[in-house]
Amino acid sequence: MNSSTHLDLPFIALADPTRRAILARLSHGDATVTELTRPFLMSQPAVSRHLKVLEQAGLITTAIDAQRRPRRLEAERLAELSGWIERLRENWEHNFRRLDQLLEETAPSLEPSRRRP
């Protein structure tokens, strides 16, 4: 999987509010499809399709526990996304600090032109 796809799939999965709600629920602990279906006004197969997208994106996994198939949040994958966003934020902050510095350096030279005669 190339680096673009590595980021694209989870962000595409996170674009849907139902999938974000499922992840929020899983942040409190593992849950089966039946448990995950309860708060939604949709069928179990529809929720299963959302789960498949989340699993393909690497955001959740399916465990096998006798007859149950609980879904589990993949915190490491979310940490990867968070780290990527954090690096992006740091770059923007660095650029804004450079812009602030440039504006401070050029502001004194602009002052006389702002004064009215």
KOLDO-659210 format. One record per atom (N, C-alpha, C): residue number from 1; x, y, z; atom name. Coordinates in nm, 2 decimals, decimal comma. Layout:
N
<rec num="NUM" px="X" py="Y" pz="Z" atomo="CA"/>
...
***
This chain:
117
<rec num="1" px="0,08" py="-0,12" pz="0,00" atomo="N"/>
<rec num="1" px="0,00" py="0,00" pz="0,00" atomo="CA"/>
<rec num="1" px="0,09" py="0,12" pz="0,00" atomo="C"/>
<rec num="2" px="0,07" py="0,22" pz="-0,09" atomo="N"/>
<rec num="2" px="0,15" py="0,34" pz="-0,10" atomo="CA"/>
<rec num="2" px="0,11" py="0,43" pz="0,01" atomo="C"/>
<rec num="3" px="0,19" py="0,53" pz="0,04" atomo="N"/>
<rec num="3" px="0,17" py="0,62" pz="0,15" atomo="CA"/>
<rec num="3" px="0,04" py="0,70" pz="0,13" atomo="C"/>
<rec num="4" px="0,00" py="0,74" pz="0,01" atomo="N"/>
<rec num="4" px="-0,12" py="0,81" pz="-0,01" atomo="CA"/>
<rec num="4" px="-0,24" py="0,73" pz="0,03" atomo="C"/>
<rec num="5" px="-0,25" py="0,60" pz="-0,02" atomo="N"/>
<rec num="5" px="-0,36" py="0,51" pz="0,02" atomo="CA"/>
<rec num="5" px="-0,36" py="0,48" pz="0,16" atomo="C"/>
<rec num="6" px="-0,24" py="0,48" pz="0,22" atomo="N"/>
<rec num="6" px="-0,23" py="0,45" pz="0,37" atomo="CA"/>
<rec num="6" px="-0,31" py="0,56" pz="0,45" atomo="C"/>
<rec num="7" px="-0,31" py="0,68" pz="0,40" atomo="N"/>
<rec num="7" px="-0,38" py="0,79" pz="0,46" atomo="CA"/>
<rec num="7" px="-0,52" py="0,80" pz="0,41" atomo="C"/>
<rec num="8" px="-0,54" py="0,78" pz="0,28" atomo="N"/>
<rec num="8" px="-0,67" py="0,80" pz="0,21" atomo="CA"/>
<rec num="8" px="-0,78" py="0,71" pz="0,27" atomo="C"/>
<rec num="9" px="-0,76" py="0,59" pz="0,29" atomo="N"/>
<rec num="9" px="-0,86" py="0,50" pz="0,34" atomo="CA"/>
<rec num="9" px="-0,92" py="0,54" pz="0,47" atomo="C"/>
<rec num="10" px="-0,83" py="0,56" pz="0,57" atomo="N"/>
<rec num="10" px="-0,89" py="0,60" pz="0,70" atomo="CA"/>
<rec num="10" px="-0,96" py="0,74" pz="0,70" atomo="C"/>
<rec num="11" px="-0,91" py="0,83" pz="0,62" atomo="N"/>
<rec num="11" px="-0,98" py="0,96" pz="0,62" atomo="CA"/>
<rec num="11" px="-1,11" py="0,95" pz="0,54" atomo="C"/>
<rec num="12" px="-1,12" py="0,86" pz="0,44" atomo="N"/>
<rec num="12" px="-1,24" py="0,84" pz="0,37" atomo="CA"/>
<rec num="12" px="-1,34" py="0,77" pz="0,47" atomo="C"/>
<rec num="13" px="-1,29" py="0,68" pz="0,54" atomo="N"/>
<rec num="13" px="-1,38" py="0,61" pz="0,64" atomo="CA"/>
<rec num="13" px="-1,43" py="0,71" pz="0,75" atomo="C"/>
<rec num="14" px="-1,34" py="0,80" pz="0,79" atomo="N"/>
<rec num="14" px="-1,38" py="0,90" pz="0,89" atomo="CA"/>
<rec num="14" px="-1,47" py="1,01" pz="0,84" atomo="C"/>
<rec num="15" px="-1,49" py="1,02" pz="0,71" atomo="N"/>
<rec num="15" px="-1,57" py="1,12" pz="0,65" atomo="CA"/>
<rec num="15" px="-1,72" py="1,10" pz="0,68" atomo="C"/>
<rec num="16" px="-1,76" py="0,98" pz="0,72" atomo="N"/>
<rec num="16" px="-1,90" py="0,94" pz="0,74" atomo="CA"/>
<rec num="16" px="-1,94" py="0,96" pz="0,89" atomo="C"/>
<rec num="17" px="-2,04" py="1,03" pz="0,92" atomo="N"/>
<rec num="17" px="-2,08" py="1,05" pz="1,06" atomo="CA"/>
<rec num="17" px="-2,12" py="0,92" pz="1,13" atomo="C"/>
<rec num="18" px="-2,18" py="0,83" pz="1,06" atomo="N"/>
<rec num="18" px="-2,21" py="0,70" pz="1,13" atomo="CA"/>
<rec num="18" px="-2,09" py="0,62" pz="1,17" atomo="C"/>
<rec num="19" px="-1,99" py="0,62" pz="1,08" atomo="N"/>
<rec num="19" px="-1,86" py="0,55" pz="1,11" atomo="CA"/>
<rec num="19" px="-1,79" py="0,62" pz="1,23" atomo="C"/>
<rec num="20" px="-1,79" py="0,76" pz="1,23" atomo="N"/>
<rec num="20" px="-1,73" py="0,83" pz="1,34" atomo="CA"/>
<rec num="20" px="-1,80" py="0,79" pz="1,47" atomo="C"/>
<rec num="21" px="-1,94" py="0,78" pz="1,47" atomo="N"/>
<rec num="21" px="-2,01" py="0,74" pz="1,59" atomo="CA"/>
<rec num="21" px="-1,98" py="0,60" pz="1,63" atomo="C"/>
<rec num="22" px="-1,96" py="0,51" pz="1,54" atomo="N"/>
<rec num="22" px="-1,92" py="0,37" pz="1,57" atomo="CA"/>
<rec num="22" px="-1,78" py="0,37" pz="1,64" atomo="C"/>
<rec num="23" px="-1,69" py="0,45" pz="1,59" atomo="N"/>
<rec num="23" px="-1,56" py="0,46" pz="1,65" atomo="CA"/>
<rec num="23" px="-1,57" py="0,52" pz="1,79" atomo="C"/>
<rec num="24" px="-1,65" py="0,62" pz="1,81" atomo="N"/>
<rec num="24" px="-1,67" py="0,68" pz="1,94" atomo="CA"/>
<rec num="24" px="-1,73" py="0,57" pz="2,04" atomo="C"/>
<rec num="25" px="-1,82" py="0,49" pz="1,99" atomo="N"/>
<rec num="25" px="-1,87" py="0,39" pz="2,08" atomo="CA"/>
<rec num="25" px="-1,76" py="0,28" pz="2,11" atomo="C"/>
<rec num="26" px="-1,68" py="0,25" pz="2,01" atomo="N"/>
<rec num="26" px="-1,58" py="0,15" pz="2,03" atomo="CA"/>
<rec num="26" px="-1,46" py="0,20" pz="2,12" atomo="C"/>
<rec num="27" px="-1,46" py="0,33" pz="2,13" atomo="N"/>
<rec num="27" px="-1,35" py="0,39" pz="2,22" atomo="CA"/>
<rec num="27" px="-1,39" py="0,36" pz="2,37" atomo="C"/>
<rec num="28" px="-1,51" py="0,32" pz="2,40" atomo="N"/>
<rec num="28" px="-1,55" py="0,28" pz="2,53" atomo="CA"/>
<rec num="28" px="-1,53" py="0,13" pz="2,56" atomo="C"/>
<rec num="29" px="-1,50" py="0,05" pz="2,45" atomo="N"/>
<rec num="29" px="-1,48" py="-0,09" pz="2,47" atomo="CA"/>
<rec num="29" px="-1,53" py="-0,17" pz="2,35" atomo="C"/>
<rec num="30" px="-1,49" py="-0,29" pz="2,34" atomo="N"/>
<rec num="30" px="-1,53" py="-0,38" pz="2,23" atomo="CA"/>
<rec num="30" px="-1,69" py="-0,39" pz="2,22" atomo="C"/>
<rec num="31" px="-1,74" py="-0,42" pz="2,10" atomo="N"/>
<rec num="31" px="-1,88" py="-0,44" pz="2,08" atomo="CA"/>
<rec num="31" px="-1,91" py="-0,52" pz="1,96" atomo="C"/>
<rec num="32" px="-2,02" py="-0,60" pz="1,97" atomo="N"/>
<rec num="32" px="-2,06" py="-0,68" pz="1,86" atomo="CA"/>
<rec num="32" px="-2,15" py="-0,59" pz="1,76" atomo="C"/>
<rec num="33" px="-2,17" py="-0,65" pz="1,64" atomo="N"/>
<rec num="33" px="-2,25" py="-0,58" pz="1,54" atomo="CA"/>
<rec num="33" px="-2,39" py="-0,55" pz="1,60" atomo="C"/>
<rec num="34" px="-2,45" py="-0,64" pz="1,67" atomo="N"/>
<rec num="34" px="-2,58" py="-0,62" pz="1,73" atomo="CA"/>
<rec num="34" px="-2,57" py="-0,50" pz="1,83" atomo="C"/>
<rec num="35" px="-2,47" py="-0,50" pz="1,91" atomo="N"/>
<rec num="35" px="-2,46" py="-0,38" pz="2,01" atomo="CA"/>
<rec num="35" px="-2,44" py="-0,25" pz="1,94" atomo="C"/>
<rec num="36" px="-2,36" py="-0,26" pz="1,83" atomo="N"/>
<rec num="36" px="-2,33" py="-0,13" pz="1,75" atomo="CA"/>
<rec num="36" px="-2,45" py="-0,09" pz="1,67" atomo="C"/>
<rec num="37" px="-2,54" py="-0,18" pz="1,64" atomo="N"/>
<rec num="37" px="-2,66" py="-0,14" pz="1,56" atomo="CA"/>
<rec num="37" px="-2,77" py="-0,07" pz="1,64" atomo="C"/>
<rec num="38" px="-2,78" py="-0,09" pz="1,77" atomo="N"/>
<rec num="38" px="-2,88" py="-0,04" pz="1,86" atomo="CA"/>
<rec num="38" px="-2,91" py="0,11" pz="1,85" atomo="C"/>
<rec num="39" px="-2,80" py="0,19" pz="1,85" atomo="N"/>
<rec num="39" px="-2,83" py="0,34" pz="1,85" atomo="CA"/>
<rec num="39" px="-2,87" py="0,40" pz="1,72" atomo="C"/>
<rec num="40" px="-2,86" py="0,32" pz="1,61" atomo="N"/>
<rec num="40" px="-2,88" py="0,37" pz="1,48" atomo="CA"/>
<rec num="40" px="-3,02" py="0,32" pz="1,42" atomo="C"/>
<rec num="41" px="-3,07" py="0,41" pz="1,34" atomo="N"/>
<rec num="41" px="-3,20" py="0,38" pz="1,27" atomo="CA"/>
<rec num="41" px="-3,16" py="0,31" pz="1,13" atomo="C"/>
<rec num="42" px="-3,09" py="0,20" pz="1,14" atomo="N"/>
<rec num="42" px="-3,05" py="0,13" pz="1,02" atomo="CA"/>
<rec num="42" px="-3,04" py="-0,02" pz="1,05" atomo="C"/>
<rec num="43" px="-3,04" py="-0,09" pz="0,94" atomo="N"/>
<rec num="43" px="-3,04" py="-0,24" pz="0,96" atomo="CA"/>
<rec num="43" px="-2,90" py="-0,29" pz="1,00" atomo="C"/>
<rec num="44" px="-2,90" py="-0,41" pz="1,05" atomo="N"/>
<rec num="44" px="-2,77" py="-0,47" pz="1,09" atomo="CA"/>
<rec num="44" px="-2,68" py="-0,49" pz="0,97" atomo="C"/>
<rec num="45" px="-2,73" py="-0,53" pz="0,85" atomo="N"/>
<rec num="45" px="-2,64" py="-0,53" pz="0,73" atomo="CA"/>
<rec num="45" px="-2,58" py="-0,40" pz="0,69" atomo="C"/>
<rec num="46" px="-2,66" py="-0,29" pz="0,71" atomo="N"/>
<rec num="46" px="-2,61" py="-0,16" pz="0,68" atomo="CA"/>
<rec num="46" px="-2,49" py="-0,12" pz="0,78" atomo="C"/>
<rec num="47" px="-2,51" py="-0,15" pz="0,90" atomo="N"/>
<rec num="47" px="-2,40" py="-0,13" pz="1,00" atomo="CA"/>
<rec num="47" px="-2,28" py="-0,21" pz="0,97" atomo="C"/>
<rec num="48" px="-2,30" py="-0,34" pz="0,93" atomo="N"/>
<rec num="48" px="-2,20" py="-0,43" pz="0,89" atomo="CA"/>
<rec num="48" px="-2,11" py="-0,37" pz="0,77" atomo="C"/>
<rec num="49" px="-2,18" py="-0,31" pz="0,68" atomo="N"/>
<rec num="49" px="-2,11" py="-0,24" pz="0,57" atomo="CA"/>
<rec num="49" px="-2,02" py="-0,13" pz="0,62" atomo="C"/>
<rec num="50" px="-2,07" py="-0,05" pz="0,71" atomo="N"/>
<rec num="50" px="-1,98" py="0,05" pz="0,77" atomo="CA"/>
<rec num="50" px="-1,86" py="-0,01" pz="0,84" atomo="C"/>
<rec num="51" px="-1,89" py="-0,12" pz="0,91" atomo="N"/>
<rec num="51" px="-1,78" py="-0,19" pz="0,99" atomo="CA"/>
<rec num="51" px="-1,67" py="-0,24" pz="0,89" atomo="C"/>
<rec num="52" px="-1,72" py="-0,29" pz="0,77" atomo="N"/>
<rec num="52" px="-1,63" py="-0,34" pz="0,67" atomo="CA"/>
<rec num="52" px="-1,54" py="-0,22" pz="0,62" atomo="C"/>
<rec num="53" px="-1,59" py="-0,11" pz="0,60" atomo="N"/>
<rec num="53" px="-1,51" py="0,01" pz="0,56" atomo="CA"/>
<rec num="53" px="-1,41" py="0,05" pz="0,67" atomo="C"/>
<rec num="54" px="-1,45" py="0,05" pz="0,79" atomo="N"/>
<rec num="54" px="-1,36" py="0,08" pz="0,90" atomo="CA"/>
<rec num="54" px="-1,25" py="-0,02" pz="0,91" atomo="C"/>
<rec num="55" px="-1,29" py="-0,15" pz="0,89" atomo="N"/>
<rec num="55" px="-1,19" py="-0,26" pz="0,90" atomo="CA"/>
<rec num="55" px="-1,09" py="-0,25" pz="0,79" atomo="C"/>
<rec num="56" px="-1,14" py="-0,22" pz="0,67" atomo="N"/>
<rec num="56" px="-1,05" py="-0,21" pz="0,55" atomo="CA"/>
<rec num="56" px="-0,95" py="-0,09" pz="0,57" atomo="C"/>
<rec num="57" px="-1,00" py="0,01" pz="0,64" atomo="N"/>
<rec num="57" px="-0,91" py="0,13" pz="0,67" atomo="CA"/>
<rec num="57" px="-0,82" py="0,11" pz="0,78" atomo="C"/>
<rec num="58" px="-0,83" py="-0,01" pz="0,85" atomo="N"/>
<rec num="58" px="-0,74" py="-0,04" pz="0,96" atomo="CA"/>
<rec num="58" px="-0,78" py="0,03" pz="1,09" atomo="C"/>
<rec num="59" px="-0,90" py="0,08" pz="1,10" atomo="N"/>
<rec num="59" px="-0,94" py="0,15" pz="1,22" atomo="CA"/>
<rec num="59" px="-1,00" py="0,06" pz="1,32" atomo="C"/>
<rec num="60" px="-1,05" py="-0,06" pz="1,28" atomo="N"/>
<rec num="60" px="-1,10" py="-0,15" pz="1,37" atomo="CA"/>
<rec num="60" px="-1,06" py="-0,29" pz="1,33" atomo="C"/>
<rec num="61" px="-1,07" py="-0,39" pz="1,42" atomo="N"/>
<rec num="61" px="-1,04" py="-0,53" pz="1,39" atomo="CA"/>
<rec num="61" px="-1,16" py="-0,61" pz="1,45" atomo="C"/>
<rec num="62" px="-1,17" py="-0,73" pz="1,40" atomo="N"/>
<rec num="62" px="-1,27" py="-0,82" pz="1,45" atomo="CA"/>
<rec num="62" px="-1,20" py="-0,93" pz="1,53" atomo="C"/>
<rec num="63" px="-1,24" py="-0,95" pz="1,65" atomo="N"/>
<rec num="63" px="-1,19" py="-1,06" pz="1,74" atomo="CA"/>
<rec num="63" px="-1,29" py="-1,18" pz="1,73" atomo="C"/>
<rec num="64" px="-1,24" py="-1,30" pz="1,77" atomo="N"/>
<rec num="64" px="-1,32" py="-1,41" pz="1,77" atomo="CA"/>
<rec num="64" px="-1,33" py="-1,46" pz="1,91" atomo="C"/>
<rec num="65" px="-1,45" py="-1,46" pz="1,97" atomo="N"/>
<rec num="65" px="-1,47" py="-1,50" pz="2,11" atomo="CA"/>
<rec num="65" px="-1,59" py="-1,59" pz="2,11" atomo="C"/>
<rec num="66" px="-1,56" py="-1,72" pz="2,10" atomo="N"/>
<rec num="66" px="-1,66" py="-1,83" pz="2,09" atomo="CA"/>
<rec num="66" px="-1,76" py="-1,79" pz="1,98" atomo="C"/>
<rec num="67" px="-1,89" py="-1,77" pz="2,01" atomo="N"/>
<rec num="67" px="-1,99" py="-1,73" pz="1,91" atomo="CA"/>
<rec num="67" px="-1,99" py="-1,58" pz="1,87" atomo="C"/>
<rec num="68" px="-1,92" py="-1,51" pz="1,95" atomo="N"/>
<rec num="68" px="-1,93" py="-1,36" pz="1,93" atomo="CA"/>
<rec num="68" px="-1,81" py="-1,32" pz="1,84" atomo="C"/>
<rec num="69" px="-1,83" py="-1,20" pz="1,77" atomo="N"/>
<rec num="69" px="-1,73" py="-1,14" pz="1,69" atomo="CA"/>
<rec num="69" px="-1,72" py="-0,99" pz="1,72" atomo="C"/>
<rec num="70" px="-1,67" py="-0,96" pz="1,84" atomo="N"/>
<rec num="70" px="-1,66" py="-0,82" pz="1,88" atomo="CA"/>
<rec num="70" px="-1,57" py="-0,74" pz="1,80" atomo="C"/>
<rec num="71" px="-1,60" py="-0,62" pz="1,77" atomo="N"/>
<rec num="71" px="-1,51" py="-0,53" pz="1,70" atomo="CA"/>
<rec num="71" px="-1,43" py="-0,45" pz="1,80" atomo="C"/>
<rec num="72" px="-1,31" py="-0,42" pz="1,77" atomo="N"/>
<rec num="72" px="-1,22" py="-0,35" pz="1,86" atomo="CA"/>
<rec num="72" px="-1,15" py="-0,23" pz="1,78" atomo="C"/>
<rec num="73" px="-1,15" py="-0,12" pz="1,85" atomo="N"/>
<rec num="73" px="-1,08" py="0,00" pz="1,80" atomo="CA"/>
<rec num="73" px="-0,93" py="-0,03" pz="1,79" atomo="C"/>
<rec num="74" px="-0,87" py="0,01" pz="1,68" atomo="N"/>
<rec num="74" px="-0,73" py="0,00" pz="1,66" atomo="CA"/>
<rec num="74" px="-0,66" py="0,14" pz="1,69" atomo="C"/>
<rec num="75" px="-0,63" py="0,15" pz="1,82" atomo="N"/>
<rec num="75" px="-0,57" py="0,28" pz="1,87" atomo="CA"/>
<rec num="75" px="-0,44" py="0,32" pz="1,80" atomo="C"/>
<rec num="76" px="-0,36" py="0,22" pz="1,76" atomo="N"/>
<rec num="76" px="-0,23" py="0,25" pz="1,70" atomo="CA"/>
<rec num="76" px="-0,26" py="0,32" pz="1,56" atomo="C"/>
<rec num="77" px="-0,36" py="0,28" pz="1,49" atomo="N"/>
<rec num="77" px="-0,39" py="0,34" pz="1,36" atomo="CA"/>
<rec num="77" px="-0,44" py="0,48" pz="1,38" atomo="C"/>
<rec num="78" px="-0,52" py="0,50" pz="1,48" atomo="N"/>
<rec num="78" px="-0,57" py="0,64" pz="1,51" atomo="CA"/>
<rec num="78" px="-0,45" py="0,73" pz="1,55" atomo="C"/>
<rec num="79" px="-0,36" py="0,67" pz="1,62" atomo="N"/>
<rec num="79" px="-0,24" py="0,74" pz="1,66" atomo="CA"/>
<rec num="79" px="-0,15" py="0,78" pz="1,54" atomo="C"/>
<rec num="80" px="-0,15" py="0,70" pz="1,44" atomo="N"/>
<rec num="80" px="-0,07" py="0,73" pz="1,32" atomo="CA"/>
<rec num="80" px="-0,14" py="0,85" pz="1,25" atomo="C"/>
<rec num="81" px="-0,27" py="0,85" pz="1,24" atomo="N"/>
<rec num="81" px="-0,34" py="0,96" pz="1,18" atomo="CA"/>
<rec num="81" px="-0,32" py="1,09" pz="1,26" atomo="C"/>
<rec num="82" px="-0,33" py="1,08" pz="1,39" atomo="N"/>
<rec num="82" px="-0,31" py="1,19" pz="1,48" atomo="CA"/>
<rec num="82" px="-0,17" py="1,25" pz="1,47" atomo="C"/>
<rec num="83" px="-0,07" py="1,16" pz="1,45" atomo="N"/>
<rec num="83" px="0,06" py="1,21" pz="1,43" atomo="CA"/>
<rec num="83" px="0,08" py="1,28" pz="1,30" atomo="C"/>
<rec num="84" px="0,02" py="1,23" pz="1,20" atomo="N"/>
<rec num="84" px="0,03" py="1,30" pz="1,07" atomo="CA"/>
<rec num="84" px="-0,04" py="1,44" pz="1,08" atomo="C"/>
<rec num="85" px="-0,15" py="1,45" pz="1,14" atomo="N"/>
<rec num="85" px="-0,22" py="1,58" pz="1,16" atomo="CA"/>
<rec num="85" px="-0,14" py="1,67" pz="1,25" atomo="C"/>
<rec num="86" px="-0,07" py="1,62" pz="1,35" atomo="N"/>
<rec num="86" px="0,01" py="1,70" pz="1,44" atomo="CA"/>
<rec num="86" px="0,13" py="1,75" pz="1,36" atomo="C"/>
<rec num="87" px="0,19" py="1,67" pz="1,28" atomo="N"/>
<rec num="87" px="0,30" py="1,72" pz="1,20" atomo="CA"/>
<rec num="87" px="0,26" py="1,83" pz="1,10" atomo="C"/>
<rec num="88" px="0,14" py="1,82" pz="1,04" atomo="N"/>
<rec num="88" px="0,09" py="1,92" pz="0,96" atomo="CA"/>
<rec num="88" px="0,06" py="2,05" pz="1,04" atomo="C"/>
<rec num="89" px="0,00" py="2,04" pz="1,16" atomo="N"/>
<rec num="89" px="-0,02" py="2,15" pz="1,24" atomo="CA"/>
<rec num="89" px="0,11" py="2,22" pz="1,28" atomo="C"/>
<rec num="90" px="0,21" py="2,15" pz="1,31" atomo="N"/>
<rec num="90" px="0,34" py="2,20" pz="1,35" atomo="CA"/>
<rec num="90" px="0,40" py="2,28" pz="1,23" atomo="C"/>
<rec num="91" px="0,39" py="2,23" pz="1,11" atomo="N"/>
<rec num="91" px="0,44" py="2,30" pz="0,99" atomo="CA"/>
<rec num="91" px="0,36" py="2,43" pz="0,97" atomo="C"/>
<rec num="92" px="0,23" py="2,43" pz="0,99" atomo="N"/>
<rec num="92" px="0,15" py="2,55" pz="0,97" atomo="CA"/>
<rec num="92" px="0,19" py="2,65" pz="1,08" atomo="C"/>
<rec num="93" px="0,21" py="2,61" pz="1,20" atomo="N"/>
<rec num="93" px="0,25" py="2,70" pz="1,31" atomo="CA"/>
<rec num="93" px="0,39" py="2,76" pz="1,28" atomo="C"/>
<rec num="94" px="0,48" py="2,68" pz="1,23" atomo="N"/>
<rec num="94" px="0,61" py="2,73" pz="1,19" atomo="CA"/>
<rec num="94" px="0,60" py="2,84" pz="1,09" atomo="C"/>
<rec num="95" px="0,52" py="2,81" pz="0,99" atomo="N"/>
<rec num="95" px="0,50" py="2,91" pz="0,88" atomo="CA"/>
<rec num="95" px="0,43" py="3,04" pz="0,93" atomo="C"/>
<rec num="96" px="0,34" py="3,03" pz="1,02" atomo="N"/>
<rec num="96" px="0,27" py="3,15" pz="1,08" atomo="CA"/>
<rec num="96" px="0,37" py="3,23" pz="1,16" atomo="C"/>
<rec num="97" px="0,46" py="3,16" pz="1,24" atomo="N"/>
<rec num="97" px="0,56" py="3,23" pz="1,32" atomo="CA"/>
<rec num="97" px="0,66" py="3,30" pz="1,22" atomo="C"/>
<rec num="98" px="0,70" py="3,24" pz="1,11" atomo="N"/>
<rec num="98" px="0,78" py="3,31" pz="1,01" atomo="CA"/>
<rec num="98" px="0,71" py="3,43" pz="0,95" atomo="C"/>
<rec num="99" px="0,58" py="3,41" pz="0,92" atomo="N"/>
<rec num="99" px="0,51" py="3,53" pz="0,87" atomo="CA"/>
<rec num="99" px="0,50" py="3,64" pz="0,97" atomo="C"/>
<rec num="100" px="0,47" py="3,61" pz="1,10" atomo="N"/>
<rec num="100" px="0,47" py="3,71" pz="1,21" atomo="CA"/>
<rec num="100" px="0,60" py="3,78" pz="1,22" atomo="C"/>
<rec num="101" px="0,71" py="3,70" pz="1,21" atomo="N"/>
<rec num="101" px="0,84" py="3,76" pz="1,22" atomo="CA"/>
<rec num="101" px="0,87" py="3,86" pz="1,10" atomo="C"/>
<rec num="102" px="0,83" py="3,82" pz="0,98" atomo="N"/>
<rec num="102" px="0,85" py="3,90" pz="0,86" atomo="CA"/>
<rec num="102" px="0,76" py="4,03" pz="0,87" atomo="C"/>
<rec num="103" px="0,64" py="4,01" pz="0,92" atomo="N"/>
<rec num="103" px="0,56" py="4,13" pz="0,94" atomo="CA"/>
<rec num="103" px="0,61" py="4,23" pz="1,04" atomo="C"/>
<rec num="104" px="0,67" py="4,17" pz="1,15" atomo="N"/>
<rec num="104" px="0,73" py="4,26" pz="1,25" atomo="CA"/>
<rec num="104" px="0,85" py="4,33" pz="1,19" atomo="C"/>
<rec num="105" px="0,93" py="4,26" pz="1,11" atomo="N"/>
<rec num="105" px="1,05" py="4,32" pz="1,05" atomo="CA"/>
<rec num="105" px="1,01" py="4,43" pz="0,95" atomo="C"/>
<rec num="106" px="0,91" py="4,41" pz="0,88" atomo="N"/>
<rec num="106" px="0,87" py="4,51" pz="0,77" atomo="CA"/>
<rec num="106" px="0,78" py="4,62" pz="0,82" atomo="C"/>
<rec num="107" px="0,71" py="4,60" pz="0,94" atomo="N"/>
<rec num="107" px="0,62" py="4,69" pz="0,99" atomo="CA"/>
<rec num="107" px="0,68" py="4,83" pz="1,02" atomo="C"/>
<rec num="108" px="0,80" py="4,84" pz="1,08" atomo="N"/>
<rec num="108" px="0,86" py="4,97" pz="1,10" atomo="CA"/>
<rec num="108" px="0,88" py="5,05" pz="0,97" atomo="C"/>
<rec num="109" px="0,92" py="4,98" pz="0,87" atomo="N"/>
<rec num="109" px="0,94" py="5,05" pz="0,74" atomo="CA"/>
<rec num="109" px="0,81" py="5,09" pz="0,68" atomo="C"/>
<rec num="110" px="0,70" py="5,04" pz="0,72" atomo="N"/>
<rec num="110" px="0,57" py="5,07" pz="0,66" atomo="CA"/>
<rec num="110" px="0,51" py="5,19" pz="0,74" atomo="C"/>
<rec num="111" px="0,55" py="5,21" pz="0,87" atomo="N"/>
<rec num="111" px="0,49" py="5,31" pz="0,96" atomo="CA"/>
<rec num="111" px="0,48" py="5,45" pz="0,89" atomo="C"/>
<rec num="112" px="0,59" py="5,50" pz="0,84" atomo="N"/>
<rec num="112" px="0,59" py="5,64" pz="0,79" atomo="CA"/>
<rec num="112" px="0,48" py="5,66" pz="0,68" atomo="C"/>
<rec num="113" px="0,46" py="5,56" pz="0,60" atomo="N"/>
<rec num="113" px="0,36" py="5,57" pz="0,49" atomo="CA"/>
<rec num="113" px="0,22" py="5,57" pz="0,54" atomo="C"/>
<rec num="114" px="0,20" py="5,52" pz="0,67" atomo="N"/>
<rec num="114" px="0,07" py="5,51" pz="0,72" atomo="CA"/>
<rec num="114" px="0,03" py="5,65" pz="0,79" atomo="C"/>
<rec num="115" px="0,13" py="5,72" pz="0,82" atomo="N"/>
<rec num="115" px="0,10" py="5,85" pz="0,89" atomo="CA"/>
<rec num="115" px="0,04" py="5,95" pz="0,79" atomo="C"/>
<rec num="116" px="-0,05" py="6,03" pz="0,84" atomo="N"/>
<rec num="116" px="-0,11" py="6,14" pz="0,75" atomo="CA"/>
<rec num="116" px="-0,02" py="6,26" pz="0,77" atomo="C"/>
<rec num="117" px="-0,01" py="6,33" pz="0,66" atomo="N"/>
<rec num="117" px="0,07" py="6,46" pz="0,66" atomo="CA"/>
<rec num="117" px="0,00" py="6,57" pz="0,74" atomo="C"/>
***
